[in-house]
Amino acid sequence: MRIVMTACVAAASLALSAYAPAESPSPGSGVDTQPRQCFSVREIRSFGGGPDQVLVRLNGGDVYALETGAGCANLNLNLRISVAPEAGSARGSRLCTDDWAEIVAPDPMSGVCRAQISRKLTTQEIAALPPGDRP
């Protein structure tokens, strides 16, 4: 009987520990505690940038950087582009940092390419952008 009781106490202790609050990562621990920043693709009003990065400006003035890879040549030469969550994504029209997106340009030389939403730029970073790269 004593063995069963010890096993029950141990099992109850393990079950209760699952409900204990998780410790928050300490500052400087390398764990990112920032919430992901998101936007709707319908908010995009302009774009700019170079061959490896597309910058999109939203209706409210926020600017997000999308890191492009191979196959995204000449995007900066287009007058318009379309940005959408990557095919198969269940996110609808929202994109968040670290998500993958598809960029479609009407120019057949540009075609469709993949990009990752890397971050939202700060006000200082937006002001420091060269005029040719500003969205």
C-alpha positions as CSV (number, residue, x, y, z in Angstrom):
1,M,0.0,0.0,0.0
2,R,2.8,2.3,0.8
3,I,4.4,1.9,-2.7
4,V,1.1,2.8,-4.3
5,M,0.7,5.9,-2.2
6,T,4.2,7.1,-3.0
7,A,3.5,6.6,-6.7
8,C,0.2,8.5,-6.4
9,V,2.0,11.4,-4.7
10,A,4.7,11.5,-7.3
11,A,2.1,11.4,-10.1
12,A,0.1,14.2,-8.5
13,S,3.3,16.3,-8.1
14,L,4.2,15.9,-11.8
15,A,0.6,16.7,-12.9
16,L,0.6,19.9,-10.8
17,S,4.0,21.0,-12.0
18,A,2.6,21.2,-15.5
19,Y,0.3,24.0,-14.3
20,A,3.1,26.0,-12.7
21,P,3.8,29.4,-14.3
22,A,6.7,29.3,-16.7
23,E,9.7,31.5,-15.9
24,S,10.1,34.5,-18.2
25,P,13.4,34.6,-20.0
26,S,15.9,36.9,-18.3
27,P,17.1,40.0,-20.2
28,G,20.2,39.2,-22.2
29,S,19.5,35.5,-22.2
30,G,19.2,35.5,-26.0
31,V,15.5,34.5,-26.0
32,D,13.4,37.0,-28.0
33,T,10.5,38.3,-25.8
34,Q,9.2,40.8,-28.3
35,P,5.8,40.0,-29.8
36,R,5.8,39.5,-33.5
37,Q,4.8,42.6,-35.4
38,C,2.1,42.1,-38.0
39,F,0.3,44.0,-40.8
40,S,-2.4,43.3,-43.4
41,V,-1.3,43.3,-47.0
42,R,-4.2,45.6,-47.8
43,E,-2.4,48.3,-45.8
44,I,0.5,48.4,-48.2
45,R,0.5,51.7,-50.1
46,S,4.0,51.9,-51.6
47,F,7.3,50.0,-51.9
48,G,11.0,50.7,-52.5
49,G,14.4,49.2,-51.7
50,G,17.0,47.3,-53.7
51,P,17.7,43.9,-55.1
52,D,18.0,42.1,-51.7
53,Q,15.4,43.9,-49.7
54,V,12.0,45.3,-50.4
55,L,10.6,48.0,-48.1
56,V,6.8,48.4,-47.9
57,R,5.1,51.5,-46.4
58,L,1.7,51.0,-44.8
59,N,-1.3,53.4,-44.6
60,G,-0.3,54.5,-41.1
61,G,3.3,55.3,-42.2
62,D,5.0,52.1,-40.7
63,V,7.7,50.6,-42.9
64,Y,8.5,46.9,-43.0
65,A,11.6,45.2,-44.5
66,L,11.2,42.1,-46.6
67,E,14.4,40.2,-47.2
68,T,14.4,38.7,-50.7
69,G,16.4,35.8,-52.1
70,A,17.4,34.6,-55.5
71,G,14.8,35.1,-58.2
72,C,13.8,38.5,-57.0
73,A,15.8,40.5,-59.5
74,N,14.6,43.8,-60.9
75,L,11.8,44.3,-58.3
76,N,12.9,47.9,-57.8
77,L,12.3,48.6,-61.5
78,N,8.6,47.8,-61.3
79,L,5.9,50.4,-60.8
80,R,3.8,48.1,-58.7
81,I,4.0,44.7,-57.0
82,S,1.7,42.5,-55.1
83,V,2.6,41.0,-51.7
84,A,0.7,38.0,-50.3
85,P,1.3,35.3,-47.6
86,E,3.1,32.3,-49.1
87,A,0.8,29.8,-50.8
88,G,-0.6,27.3,-48.3
89,S,-0.4,29.8,-45.4
90,A,-3.5,29.8,-43.1
91,R,-2.9,33.5,-42.2
92,G,-5.3,35.1,-44.6
93,S,-4.0,38.5,-45.6
94,R,-1.9,39.1,-42.5
95,L,1.9,38.9,-42.4
96,C,4.1,39.0,-39.3
97,T,7.8,39.2,-38.8
98,D,9.5,35.9,-39.7
99,D,6.7,34.9,-42.0
100,W,7.3,34.1,-45.7
101,A,5.5,36.0,-48.4
102,E,5.2,35.9,-52.2
103,I,6.0,39.0,-54.2
104,V,4.5,39.2,-57.6
105,A,5.5,41.8,-60.2
106,P,3.7,42.3,-63.5
107,D,7.1,42.5,-65.3
108,P,7.8,38.9,-66.6
109,M,11.5,39.5,-65.9
110,S,10.7,39.8,-62.2
111,G,7.9,37.2,-61.9
112,V,7.2,35.7,-58.5
113,C,9.7,35.5,-55.7
114,R,9.8,34.6,-52.0
115,A,10.6,37.1,-49.2
116,Q,10.7,36.9,-45.5
117,I,9.3,39.7,-43.4
118,S,12.3,40.6,-41.3
119,R,11.3,43.6,-39.2
120,K,9.5,46.9,-38.7
121,L,11.8,49.9,-39.2
122,T,12.1,52.5,-36.5
123,T,11.3,56.2,-37.2
124,Q,15.1,56.9,-37.3
125,E,15.8,54.2,-39.8
126,I,13.0,55.4,-42.1
127,A,14.4,59.0,-41.9
128,A,17.9,57.7,-42.7
129,L,16.9,55.8,-45.9
130,P,18.4,57.1,-49.1
131,P,15.8,58.9,-51.2
132,G,15.9,56.2,-53.9
133,D,15.1,53.4,-51.5
134,R,12.3,55.1,-49.6
135,P,8.9,53.5,-50.1
